[in-house]
Amino acid sequence: EMKWEGAIVESVQAGGGAERSGIKIKDHIVAINRESIRYTPLKTILSRLRRNKNRIVTVQRKINVFK
């Protein structure tokens, strides 16, 4: 899903690299290899993620500390 600040993870392949790295559904990807993906088309984001196996993915996750 394209967002103004990055991309929202909608699915994670079971046993895949994202799952092994701790990526979860609804995580917000904001940078790849320390480069912001703000306003970046989804096709370009996916290309950057597939480009090589060694990459740094910066994720924001909404968590509730207190209810």
PQR file of N, CA, C, O and H, with PARSE charges and radii, in Angstrom:
ATOM      1  N   GLU A   1       0.850  -1.174   0.000 -0.4000 1.5000
ATOM      2  CA  GLU A   1       0.000   0.000   0.000 -0.0000 2.0000
ATOM      3  C   GLU A   1       0.895   1.236   0.000  0.5500 1.7000
ATOM      4  O   GLU A   1       1.793   1.358   0.833 -0.5500 1.4000
ATOM      5  N   MET A   2       0.652   2.129  -0.915 -0.4000 1.5000
ATOM      6  CA  MET A   2       1.441   3.352  -1.019 -0.0000 2.0000
ATOM      7  C   MET A   2       0.981   4.358   0.028  0.5500 1.7000
ATOM      8  O   MET A   2      -0.213   4.627   0.156 -0.5500 1.4000
ATOM      9  H   MET A   2      -0.078   2.030  -1.591  0.4000 1.0000
ATOM     10  N   LYS A   3       1.903   4.896   0.754 -0.4000 1.5000
ATOM     11  CA  LYS A   3       1.612   5.913   1.759 -0.0000 2.0000
ATOM     12  C   LYS A   3       2.560   7.078   1.547  0.5500 1.7000
ATOM     13  O   LYS A   3       3.624   6.915   0.950 -0.5500 1.4000
ATOM     14  H   LYS A   3       2.873   4.678   0.650  0.4000 1.0000
ATOM     15  N   TRP A   4       2.185   8.239   2.028 -0.4000 1.5000
ATOM     16  CA  TRP A   4       3.029   9.422   1.809 -0.0000 2.0000
ATOM     17  C   TRP A   4       4.368   9.319   2.492  0.5500 1.7000
ATOM     18  O   TRP A   4       5.309   9.988   2.066 -0.5500 1.4000
ATOM     19  H   TRP A   4       1.320   8.371   2.513  0.4000 1.0000
ATOM     20  N   GLU A   5       4.507   8.522   3.523 -0.4000 1.5000
ATOM     21  CA  GLU A   5       5.777   8.383   4.227 -0.0000 2.0000
ATOM     22  C   GLU A   5       6.441   7.051   3.970  0.5500 1.7000
ATOM     23  O   GLU A   5       7.467   6.772   4.590 -0.5500 1.4000
ATOM     24  H   GLU A   5       3.743   7.978   3.870  0.4000 1.0000
ATOM     25  N   GLY A   6       5.926   6.220   3.106 -0.4000 1.5000
ATOM     26  CA  GLY A   6       6.543   4.926   2.859 -0.0000 2.0000
ATOM     27  C   GLY A   6       5.529   3.907   2.408  0.5500 1.7000
ATOM     28  O   GLY A   6       4.617   4.216   1.641 -0.5500 1.4000
ATOM     29  H   GLY A   6       5.092   6.446   2.602  0.4000 1.0000
ATOM     30  N   ALA A   7       5.690   2.682   2.890 -0.4000 1.5000
ATOM     31  CA  ALA A   7       4.808   1.594   2.477 -0.0000 2.0000
ATOM     32  C   ALA A   7       4.380   0.792   3.702  0.5500 1.7000
ATOM     33  O   ALA A   7       5.162   0.590   4.631 -0.5500 1.4000
ATOM     34  H   ALA A   7       6.430   2.430   3.514  0.4000 1.0000
ATOM     35  N   ILE A   8       3.138   0.342   3.690 -0.4000 1.5000
ATOM     36  CA  ILE A   8       2.611  -0.483   4.762 -0.0000 2.0000
ATOM     37  C   ILE A   8       2.685  -1.943   4.312  0.5500 1.7000
ATOM     38  O   ILE A   8       2.264  -2.277   3.204 -0.5500 1.4000
ATOM     39  H   ILE A   8       2.503   0.506   2.936  0.4000 1.0000
ATOM     40  N   VAL A   9       3.218  -2.805   5.171 -0.4000 1.5000
ATOM     41  CA  VAL A   9       3.320  -4.228   4.862 -0.0000 2.0000
ATOM     42  C   VAL A   9       1.930  -4.844   4.988  0.5500 1.7000
ATOM     43  O   VAL A   9       1.309  -4.783   6.049 -0.5500 1.4000
ATOM     44  H   VAL A   9       3.559  -2.534   6.070  0.4000 1.0000
ATOM     45  N   GLU A  10       1.449  -5.438   3.898 -0.4000 1.5000
ATOM     46  CA  GLU A  10       0.126  -6.061   3.905 -0.0000 2.0000
ATOM     47  C   GLU A  10       0.200  -7.572   4.041  0.5500 1.7000
ATOM     48  O   GLU A  10      -0.768  -8.195   4.476 -0.5500 1.4000
ATOM     49  H   GLU A  10       1.954  -5.487   3.036  0.4000 1.0000
ATOM     50  N   SER A  11       1.318  -8.170   3.682 -0.4000 1.5000
ATOM     51  CA  SER A  11       1.470  -9.616   3.833 -0.0000 2.0000
ATOM     52  C   SER A  11       2.952  -9.942   3.983  0.5500 1.7000
ATOM     53  O   SER A  11       3.823  -9.207   3.517 -0.5500 1.4000
ATOM     54  H   SER A  11       2.105  -7.664   3.328  0.4000 1.0000
ATOM     55  N   VAL A  12       3.210 -11.063   4.646 -0.4000 1.5000
ATOM     56  CA  VAL A  12       4.573 -11.541   4.857 -0.0000 2.0000
ATOM     57  C   VAL A  12       4.577 -13.022   4.524  0.5500 1.7000
ATOM     58  O   VAL A  12       3.774 -13.784   5.063 -0.5500 1.4000
ATOM     59  H   VAL A  12       2.503 -11.660   5.024  0.4000 1.0000
ATOM     60  N   GLN A  13       5.468 -13.431   3.647 -0.4000 1.5000
ATOM     61  CA  GLN A  13       5.538 -14.828   3.233 -0.0000 2.0000
ATOM     62  C   GLN A  13       6.060 -15.685   4.383  0.5500 1.7000
ATOM     63  O   GLN A  13       7.116 -15.402   4.948 -0.5500 1.4000
ATOM     64  H   GLN A  13       6.120 -12.812   3.209  0.4000 1.0000
ATOM     65  N   ALA A  14       5.321 -16.723   4.720 -0.4000 1.5000
ATOM     66  CA  ALA A  14       5.729 -17.639   5.795 -0.0000 2.0000
ATOM     67  C   ALA A  14       7.088 -18.250   5.467  0.5500 1.7000
ATOM     68  O   ALA A  14       7.284 -18.811   4.389 -0.5500 1.4000
ATOM     69  H   ALA A  14       4.463 -16.953   4.260  0.4000 1.0000
ATOM     70  N   GLY A  15       8.011 -18.137   6.396 -0.4000 1.5000
ATOM     71  CA  GLY A  15       9.350 -18.700   6.218 -0.0000 2.0000
ATOM     72  C   GLY A  15      10.261 -17.859   5.352  0.5500 1.7000
ATOM     73  O   GLY A  15      11.418 -18.225   5.149 -0.5500 1.4000
ATOM     74  H   GLY A  15       7.852 -17.682   7.272  0.4000 1.0000
ATOM     75  N   GLY A  16       9.776 -16.742   4.837 -0.4000 1.5000
ATOM     76  CA  GLY A  16      10.573 -15.879   3.966 -0.0000 2.0000
ATOM     77  C   GLY A  16      11.519 -14.988   4.748  0.5500 1.7000
ATOM     78  O   GLY A  16      11.498 -14.962   5.978 -0.5500 1.4000
ATOM     79  H   GLY A  16       8.836 -16.444   5.002  0.4000 1.0000
ATOM     80  N   GLY A  17      12.336 -14.270   4.028 -0.4000 1.5000
ATOM     81  CA  GLY A  17      13.326 -13.393   4.636 -0.0000 2.0000
ATOM     82  C   GLY A  17      12.727 -12.316   5.510  0.5500 1.7000
ATOM     83  O   GLY A  17      13.273 -12.001   6.568 -0.5500 1.4000
ATOM     84  H   GLY A  17      12.353 -14.291   3.029  0.4000 1.0000
ATOM     85  N   ALA A  18      11.607 -11.744   5.085 -0.4000 1.5000
ATOM     86  CA  ALA A  18      10.964 -10.696   5.892 -0.0000 2.0000
ATOM     87  C   ALA A  18      10.500 -11.268   7.229  0.5500 1.7000
ATOM     88  O   ALA A  18      10.704 -10.649   8.274 -0.5500 1.4000
ATOM     89  H   ALA A  18      11.164 -12.000   4.226  0.4000 1.0000
ATOM     90  N   GLU A  19       9.881 -12.439   7.200 -0.4000 1.5000
ATOM     91  CA  GLU A  19       9.417 -13.047   8.449 -0.0000 2.0000
ATOM     92  C   GLU A  19      10.600 -13.382   9.354  0.5500 1.7000
ATOM     93  O   GLU A  19      10.552 -13.141  10.560 -0.5500 1.4000
ATOM     94  H   GLU A  19       9.715 -12.942   6.351  0.4000 1.0000
ATOM     95  N   ARG A  20      11.649 -13.932   8.777 -0.4000 1.5000
ATOM     96  CA  ARG A  20      12.840 -14.268   9.571 -0.0000 2.0000
ATOM     97  C   ARG A  20      13.495 -13.026  10.163  0.5500 1.7000
ATOM     98  O   ARG A  20      14.150 -13.105  11.202 -0.5500 1.4000
ATOM     99  H   ARG A  20      11.688 -14.128   7.797  0.4000 1.0000
ATOM    100  N   SER A  21      13.321 -11.883   9.509 -0.4000 1.5000
ATOM    101  CA  SER A  21      13.898 -10.626   9.995 -0.0000 2.0000
ATOM    102  C   SER A  21      13.002  -9.913  10.999  0.5500 1.7000
ATOM    103  O   SER A  21      13.401  -8.905  11.583 -0.5500 1.4000
ATOM    104  H   SER A  21      12.788 -11.819   8.665  0.4000 1.0000
ATOM    105  N   GLY A  22      11.795 -10.431  11.202 -0.4000 1.5000
ATOM    106  CA  GLY A  22      10.898  -9.835  12.179 -0.0000 2.0000
ATOM    107  C   GLY A  22       9.900  -8.840  11.616  0.5500 1.7000
ATOM    108  O   GLY A  22       9.189  -8.184  12.377 -0.5500 1.4000
ATOM    109  H   GLY A  22      11.471 -11.250  10.727  0.4000 1.0000
ATOM    110  N   ILE A  23       9.835  -8.716  10.293 -0.4000 1.5000
ATOM    111  CA  ILE A  23       8.854  -7.817   9.674 -0.0000 2.0000
ATOM    112  C   ILE A  23       7.462  -8.392   9.926  0.5500 1.7000
ATOM    113  O   ILE A  23       7.243  -9.597   9.807 -0.5500 1.4000
ATOM    114  H   ILE A  23      10.413  -9.249   9.675  0.4000 1.0000
ATOM    115  N   LYS A  24       6.528  -7.511  10.276 -0.4000 1.5000
ATOM    116  CA  LYS A  24       5.164  -7.947  10.570 -0.0000 2.0000
ATOM    117  C   LYS A  24       4.161  -7.169   9.718  0.5500 1.7000
ATOM    118  O   LYS A  24       4.438  -6.067   9.244 -0.5500 1.4000
ATOM    119  H   LYS A  24       6.706  -6.532  10.373  0.4000 1.0000
ATOM    120  N   ILE A  25       2.993  -7.778   9.541 -0.4000 1.5000
ATOM    121  CA  ILE A  25       1.906  -7.105   8.838 -0.0000 2.0000
ATOM    122  C   ILE A  25       1.589  -5.812   9.581  0.5500 1.7000
ATOM    123  O   ILE A  25       1.571  -5.785  10.812 -0.5500 1.4000
ATOM    124  H   ILE A  25       2.769  -8.673   9.926  0.4000 1.0000
ATOM    125  N   LYS A  26       1.344  -4.761   8.843 -0.4000 1.5000
ATOM    126  CA  LYS A  26       1.060  -3.394   9.311 -0.0000 2.0000
ATOM    127  C   LYS A  26       2.319  -2.614   9.701  0.5500 1.7000
ATOM    128  O   LYS A  26       2.217  -1.462  10.123 -0.5500 1.4000
ATOM    129  H   LYS A  26       1.359  -4.783   7.844  0.4000 1.0000
ATOM    130  N   ASP A  27       3.508  -3.222   9.566 -0.4000 1.5000
ATOM    131  CA  ASP A  27       4.736  -2.441   9.754 -0.0000 2.0000
ATOM    132  C   ASP A  27       4.807  -1.389   8.666  0.5500 1.7000
ATOM    133  O   ASP A  27       4.290  -1.587   7.566 -0.5500 1.4000
ATOM    134  H   ASP A  27       3.591  -4.158   9.222  0.4000 1.0000
ATOM    135  N   HIS A  28       5.432  -0.294   8.965 -0.4000 1.5000
ATOM    136  CA  HIS A  28       5.532   0.846   8.054 -0.0000 2.0000
ATOM    137  C   HIS A  28       6.997   0.956   7.624  0.5500 1.7000
ATOM    138  O   HIS A  28       7.847   1.354   8.421 -0.5500 1.4000
ATOM    139  H   HIS A  28       5.851  -0.133   9.858  0.4000 1.0000
ATOM    140  N   ILE A  29       7.295   0.609   6.377 -0.4000 1.5000
ATOM    141  CA  ILE A  29       8.655   0.711   5.856 -0.0000 2.0000
ATOM    142  C   ILE A  29       8.882   2.161   5.450  0.5500 1.7000
ATOM    143  O   ILE A  29       8.155   2.700   4.615 -0.5500 1.4000
ATOM    144  H   ILE A  29       6.605   0.286   5.730  0.4000 1.0000
ATOM    145  N   VAL A  30       9.905   2.798   6.050 -0.4000 1.5000
ATOM    146  CA  VAL A  30      10.154   4.211   5.775 -0.0000 2.0000
ATOM    147  C   VAL A  30      11.470   4.458   5.043  0.5500 1.7000
ATOM    148  O   VAL A  30      11.670   5.540   4.492 -0.5500 1.4000
ATOM    149  H   VAL A  30      10.496   2.361   6.729  0.4000 1.0000
ATOM    150  N   ALA A  31      12.377   3.470   5.027 -0.4000 1.5000
ATOM    151  CA  ALA A  31      13.648   3.652   4.335 -0.0000 2.0000
ATOM    152  C   ALA A  31      14.234   2.296   3.955  0.5500 1.7000
ATOM    153  O   ALA A  31      14.006   1.292   4.630 -0.5500 1.4000
ATOM    154  H   ALA A  31      12.215   2.590   5.475  0.4000 1.0000
ATOM    155  N   ILE A  32      14.987   2.290   2.872 -0.4000 1.5000
ATOM    156  CA  ILE A  32      15.720   1.109   2.434 -0.0000 2.0000
ATOM    157  C   ILE A  32      17.163   1.546   2.220  0.5500 1.7000
ATOM    158  O   ILE A  32      17.434   2.491   1.478 -0.5500 1.4000
ATOM    159  H   ILE A  32      15.173   3.105   2.324  0.4000 1.0000
ATOM    160  N   ASN A  33      18.091   0.846   2.880 -0.4000 1.5000
ATOM    161  CA  ASN A  33      19.509   1.217   2.844 -0.0000 2.0000
ATOM    162  C   ASN A  33      19.713   2.684   3.210  0.5500 1.7000
ATOM    163  O   ASN A  33      20.493   3.403   2.586 -0.5500 1.4000
ATOM    164  H   ASN A  33      17.871   0.079   3.483  0.4000 1.0000
ATOM    165  N   ARG A  34      18.989   3.096   4.235 -0.4000 1.5000
ATOM    166  CA  ARG A  34      19.056   4.446   4.812 -0.0000 2.0000
ATOM    167  C   ARG A  34      18.585   5.550   3.858  0.5500 1.7000
ATOM    168  O   ARG A  34      18.829   6.730   4.112 -0.5500 1.4000
ATOM    169  H   ARG A  34      18.355   2.512   4.742  0.4000 1.0000
ATOM    170  N   GLU A  35      17.912   5.176   2.761 -0.4000 1.5000
ATOM    171  CA  GLU A  35      17.340   6.149   1.834 -0.0000 2.0000
ATOM    172  C   GLU A  35      15.825   6.174   2.040  0.5500 1.7000
ATOM    173  O   GLU A  35      15.162   5.140   1.953 -0.5500 1.4000
ATOM    174  H   GLU A  35      17.714   4.217   2.555  0.4000 1.0000
ATOM    175  N   SER A  36      15.291   7.351   2.311 -0.4000 1.5000
ATOM    176  CA  SER A  36      13.855   7.489   2.500 -0.0000 2.0000
ATOM    177  C   SER A  36      13.115   7.011   1.255  0.5500 1.7000
ATOM    178  O   SER A  36      13.574   7.207   0.129 -0.5500 1.4000
ATOM    179  H   SER A  36      15.829   8.191   2.382  0.4000 1.0000
ATOM    180  N   ILE A  37      11.969   6.384   1.477 -0.4000 1.5000
ATOM    181  CA  ILE A  37      11.140   5.982   0.337 -0.0000 2.0000
ATOM    182  C   ILE A  37       9.883   6.845   0.244  0.5500 1.7000
ATOM    183  O   ILE A  37       8.891   6.469  -0.381 -0.5500 1.4000
ATOM    184  H   ILE A  37      11.597   6.225   2.391  0.4000 1.0000
ATOM    185  N   ARG A  38       9.955   7.997   0.877 -0.4000 1.5000
ATOM    186  CA  ARG A  38       8.825   8.933   0.836 -0.0000 2.0000
ATOM    187  C   ARG A  38       8.485   9.285  -0.606  0.5500 1.7000
ATOM    188  O   ARG A  38       9.364   9.664  -1.381 -0.5500 1.4000
ATOM    189  H   ARG A  38      10.760   8.302   1.384  0.4000 1.0000
ATOM    190  N   TYR A  39       7.234   9.161  -0.961 -0.4000 1.5000
ATOM    191  CA  TYR A  39       6.712   9.439  -2.305 -0.0000 2.0000
ATOM    192  C   TYR A  39       7.291   8.538  -3.387  0.5500 1.7000
ATOM    193  O   TYR A  39       7.182   8.862  -4.570 -0.5500 1.4000
ATOM    194  H   TYR A  39       6.520   8.853  -0.331  0.4000 1.0000
ATOM    195  N   THR A  40       7.898   7.426  -3.018 -0.4000 1.5000
ATOM    196  CA  THR A  40       8.485   6.504  -3.985 -0.0000 2.0000
ATOM    197  C   THR A  40       7.403   5.550  -4.491  0.5500 1.7000
ATOM    198  O   THR A  40       6.656   4.991  -3.687 -0.5500 1.4000
ATOM    199  H   THR A  40       7.986   7.163  -2.057  0.4000 1.0000
ATOM    200  N   PRO A  41       7.304   5.354  -5.804 -0.5600 1.5000
ATOM    201  CA  PRO A  41       6.305   4.421  -6.340  0.2800 2.0000
ATOM    202  C   PRO A  41       6.549   3.000  -5.819  0.5500 1.7000
ATOM    203  O   PRO A  41       7.691   2.593  -5.605 -0.5500 1.4000
ATOM    204  N   LEU A  42       5.464   2.260  -5.621 -0.4000 1.5000
ATOM    205  CA  LEU A  42       5.550   0.913  -5.080 -0.0000 2.0000
ATOM    206  C   LEU A  42       6.462   0.021  -5.929  0.5500 1.7000
ATOM    207  O   LEU A  42       7.229  -0.773  -5.384 -0.5500 1.4000
ATOM    208  H   LEU A  42       4.537   2.591  -5.794  0.4000 1.0000
ATOM    209  N   LYS A  43       6.387   0.143  -7.228 -0.4000 1.5000
ATOM    210  CA  LYS A  43       7.231  -0.667  -8.118 -0.0000 2.0000
ATOM    211  C   LYS A  43       8.716  -0.441  -7.817  0.5500 1.7000
ATOM    212  O   LYS A  43       9.500  -1.390  -7.835 -0.5500 1.4000
ATOM    213  H   LYS A  43       5.764   0.787  -7.671  0.4000 1.0000
ATOM    214  N   THR A  44       9.100   0.785  -7.547 -0.4000 1.5000
ATOM    215  CA  THR A  44      10.491   1.119  -7.221 -0.0000 2.0000
ATOM    216  C   THR A  44      10.872   0.567  -5.854  0.5500 1.7000
ATOM    217  O   THR A  44      11.983   0.069  -5.674 -0.5500 1.4000
ATOM    218  H   THR A  44       8.463   1.556  -7.533  0.4000 1.0000
ATOM    219  N   ILE A  45       9.963   0.650  -4.893 -0.4000 1.5000
ATOM    220  CA  ILE A  45      10.218   0.106  -3.561 -0.0000 2.0000
ATOM    221  C   ILE A  45      10.484  -1.390  -3.652  0.5500 1.7000
ATOM    222  O   ILE A  45      11.454  -1.888  -3.080 -0.5500 1.4000
ATOM    223  H   ILE A  45       9.060   1.054  -5.039  0.4000 1.0000
ATOM    224  N   LEU A  46       9.625  -2.106  -4.369 -0.4000 1.5000
ATOM    225  CA  LEU A  46       9.797  -3.554  -4.513 -0.0000 2.0000
ATOM    226  C   LEU A  46      11.099  -3.890  -5.214  0.5500 1.7000
ATOM    227  O   LEU A  46      11.761  -4.864  -4.853 -0.5500 1.4000
ATOM    228  H   LEU A  46       8.837  -1.701  -4.833  0.4000 1.0000
ATOM    229  N   SER A  47      11.477  -3.107  -6.205 -0.4000 1.5000
ATOM    230  CA  SER A  47      12.741  -3.318  -6.904 -0.0000 2.0000
ATOM    231  C   SER A  47      13.921  -3.156  -5.956  0.5500 1.7000
ATOM    232  O   SER A  47      14.854  -3.959  -5.984 -0.5500 1.4000
ATOM    233  H   SER A  47      10.939  -2.316  -6.499  0.4000 1.0000
ATOM    234  N   ARG A  48      13.887  -2.125  -5.116 -0.4000 1.5000
ATOM    235  CA  ARG A  48      14.969  -1.907  -4.152 -0.0000 2.0000
ATOM    236  C   ARG A  48      15.061  -3.049  -3.145  0.5500 1.7000
ATOM    237  O   ARG A  48      16.157  -3.451  -2.753 -0.5500 1.4000
ATOM    238  H   ARG A  48      13.129  -1.473  -5.093  0.4000 1.0000
ATOM    239  N   LEU A  49      13.914  -3.568  -2.730 -0.4000 1.5000
ATOM    240  CA  LEU A  49      13.905  -4.665  -1.770 -0.0000 2.0000
ATOM    241  C   LEU A  49      14.452  -5.955  -2.380  0.5500 1.7000
ATOM    242  O   LEU A  49      15.064  -6.766  -1.684 -0.5500 1.4000
ATOM    243  H   LEU A  49      13.024  -3.242  -3.049  0.4000 1.0000
ATOM    244  N   ARG A  50      14.231  -6.140  -3.666 -0.4000 1.5000
ATOM    245  CA  ARG A  50      14.680  -7.365  -4.344 -0.0000 2.0000
ATOM    246  C   ARG A  50      16.101  -7.264  -4.900  0.5500 1.7000
ATOM    247  O   ARG A  50      16.685  -8.270  -5.302 -0.5500 1.4000
ATOM    248  H   ARG A  50      13.734  -5.481  -4.231  0.4000 1.0000
ATOM    249  N   ARG A  51      16.649  -6.064  -4.921 -0.4000 1.5000
ATOM    250  CA  ARG A  51      17.929  -5.815  -5.586 -0.0000 2.0000
ATOM    251  C   ARG A  51      19.063  -6.692  -5.054  0.5500 1.7000
ATOM    252  O   ARG A  51      19.815  -7.266  -5.841 -0.5500 1.4000
ATOM    253  H   ARG A  51      16.174  -5.246  -4.594  0.4000 1.0000
ATOM    254  N   ASN A  52      19.195  -6.800  -3.749 -0.4000 1.5000
ATOM    255  CA  ASN A  52      20.234  -7.654  -3.186 -0.0000 2.0000
ATOM    256  C   ASN A  52      19.772  -8.206  -1.848  0.5500 1.7000
ATOM    257  O   ASN A  52      18.775  -7.744  -1.292 -0.5500 1.4000
ATOM    258  H   ASN A  52      18.584  -6.333  -3.109  0.4000 1.0000
ATOM    259  N   LYS A  53      20.485  -9.180  -1.337 -0.4000 1.5000
ATOM    260  CA  LYS A  53      20.075  -9.821  -0.083 -0.0000 2.0000
ATOM    261  C   LYS A  53      20.510  -9.026   1.133  0.5500 1.7000
ATOM    262  O   LYS A  53      19.879  -9.132   2.185 -0.5500 1.4000
ATOM    263  H   LYS A  53      21.295  -9.555  -1.789  0.4000 1.0000
ATOM    264  N   ASN A  54      21.557  -8.242   1.026 -0.4000 1.5000
ATOM    265  CA  ASN A  54      22.055  -7.456   2.157 -0.0000 2.0000
ATOM    266  C   ASN A  54      21.550  -6.032   2.054  0.5500 1.7000
ATOM    267  O   ASN A  54      22.084  -5.222   1.297 -0.5500 1.4000
ATOM    268  H   ASN A  54      22.070  -8.156   0.171  0.4000 1.0000
ATOM    269  N   ARG A  55      20.518  -5.735   2.820 -0.4000 1.5000
ATOM    270  CA  ARG A  55      19.943  -4.400   2.801 -0.0000 2.0000
ATOM    271  C   ARG A  55      19.464  -4.049   4.208  0.5500 1.7000
ATOM    272  O   ARG A  55      19.215  -4.924   5.037 -0.5500 1.4000
ATOM    273  H   ARG A  55      20.084  -6.393   3.436  0.4000 1.0000
ATOM    274  N   ILE A  56      19.347  -2.778   4.445 -0.4000 1.5000
ATOM    275  CA  ILE A  56      18.846  -2.283   5.725 -0.0000 2.0000
ATOM    276  C   ILE A  56      17.452  -1.722   5.465  0.5500 1.7000
ATOM    277  O   ILE A  56      17.275  -0.819   4.647 -0.5500 1.4000
ATOM    278  H   ILE A  56      19.550  -2.067   3.771  0.4000 1.0000
ATOM    279  N   VAL A  57      16.474  -2.267   6.166 -0.4000 1.5000
ATOM    280  CA  VAL A  57      15.098  -1.808   6.022 -0.0000 2.0000
ATOM    281  C   VAL A  57      14.700  -1.150   7.338  0.5500 1.7000
ATOM    282  O   VAL A  57      14.710  -1.789   8.390 -0.5500 1.4000
ATOM    283  H   VAL A  57      16.618  -3.001   6.830  0.4000 1.0000
ATOM    284  N   THR A  58      14.351   0.124   7.270 -0.4000 1.5000
ATOM    285  CA  THR A  58      13.931   0.866   8.456 -0.0000 2.0000
ATOM    286  C   THR A  58      12.418   0.790   8.556  0.5500 1.7000
ATOM    287  O   THR A  58      11.698   1.144   7.622 -0.5500 1.4000
ATOM    288  H   THR A  58      14.343   0.644   6.415  0.4000 1.0000
ATOM    289  N   VAL A  59      11.944   0.319   9.714 -0.4000 1.5000
ATOM    290  CA  VAL A  59      10.522   0.060   9.908 -0.0000 2.0000
ATOM    291  C   VAL A  59      10.028   0.824  11.128  0.5500 1.7000
ATOM    292  O   VAL A  59      10.718   0.903  12.145 -0.5500 1.4000
ATOM    293  H   VAL A  59      12.528   0.031  10.473  0.4000 1.0000
ATOM    294  N   GLN A  60       8.835   1.382  11.019 -0.4000 1.5000
ATOM    295  CA  GLN A  60       8.138   1.937  12.180 -0.0000 2.0000
ATOM    296  C   GLN A  60       6.992   0.992  12.488  0.5500 1.7000
ATOM    297  O   GLN A  60       6.319   0.490  11.588 -0.5500 1.4000
ATOM    298  H   GLN A  60       8.275   1.318  10.193  0.4000 1.0000
ATOM    299  N   ARG A  61       6.786   0.761  13.761 -0.4000 1.5000
ATOM    300  CA  ARG A  61       5.711  -0.129  14.179 -0.0000 2.0000
ATOM    301  C   ARG A  61       4.897   0.564  15.256  0.5500 1.7000
ATOM    302  O   ARG A  61       5.443   1.087  16.227 -0.5500 1.4000
ATOM    303  H   ARG A  61       7.333   1.169  14.492  0.4000 1.0000
ATOM    304  N   LYS A  62       3.594   0.562  15.073 -0.4000 1.5000
ATOM    305  CA  LYS A  62       2.723   1.160  16.079 -0.0000 2.0000
ATOM    306  C   LYS A  62       2.531   0.137  17.185  0.5500 1.7000
ATOM    307  O   LYS A  62       2.109  -0.993  16.938 -0.5500 1.4000
ATOM    308  H   LYS A  62       3.150   0.137  14.284  0.4000 1.0000
ATOM    309  N   ILE A  63       2.846   0.546  18.411 -0.4000 1.5000
ATOM    310  CA  ILE A  63       2.676  -0.344  19.553 -0.0000 2.0000
ATOM    311  C   ILE A  63       1.927   0.396  20.658  0.5500 1.7000
ATOM    312  O   ILE A  63       1.997   1.620  20.760 -0.5500 1.4000
ATOM    313  H   ILE A  63       3.189   1.464  18.612  0.4000 1.0000
ATOM    314  N   ASN A  64       1.228  -0.346  21.460 -0.4000 1.5000
ATOM    315  CA  ASN A  64       0.557   0.209  22.632 -0.0000 2.0000
ATOM    316  C   ASN A  64       1.365  -0.180  23.860  0.5500 1.7000
ATOM    317  O   ASN A  64       1.512  -1.362  24.171 -0.5500 1.4000
ATOM    318  H   ASN A  64       1.171  -1.341  21.378  0.4000 1.0000
ATOM    319  N   VAL A  65       1.878   0.812  24.546 -0.4000 1.5000
ATOM    320  CA  VAL A  65       2.646   0.542  25.761 -0.0000 2.0000
ATOM    321  C   VAL A  65       1.694   0.373  26.935  0.5500 1.7000
ATOM    322  O   VAL A  65       1.874  -0.524  27.758 -0.5500 1.4000
ATOM    323  H   VAL A  65       1.758   1.772  24.293  0.4000 1.0000
ATOM    324  N   PHE A  66       0.684   1.229  27.017 -0.4000 1.5000
ATOM    325  CA  PHE A  66      -0.308   1.161  28.081 -0.0000 2.0000
ATOM    326  C   PHE A  66      -1.694   1.187  27.462  0.5500 1.7000
ATOM    327  O   PHE A  66      -1.925   1.841  26.445 -0.5500 1.4000
ATOM    328  H   PHE A  66       0.538   1.958  26.348  0.4000 1.0000
ATOM    329  N   LYS A  67      -2.597   0.476  28.081 -0.4000 1.5000
ATOM    330  CA  LYS A  67      -3.992   0.496  27.623 -0.0000 2.0000
ATOM    331  C   LYS A  67      -4.851   1.046  28.712  0.5500 1.7000
ATOM    332  O   LYS A  67      -6.065   1.154  28.545 -0.5500 1.4000
ATOM    333  H   LYS A  67      -2.409  -0.055  28.907  0.4000 1.0000
TER
END
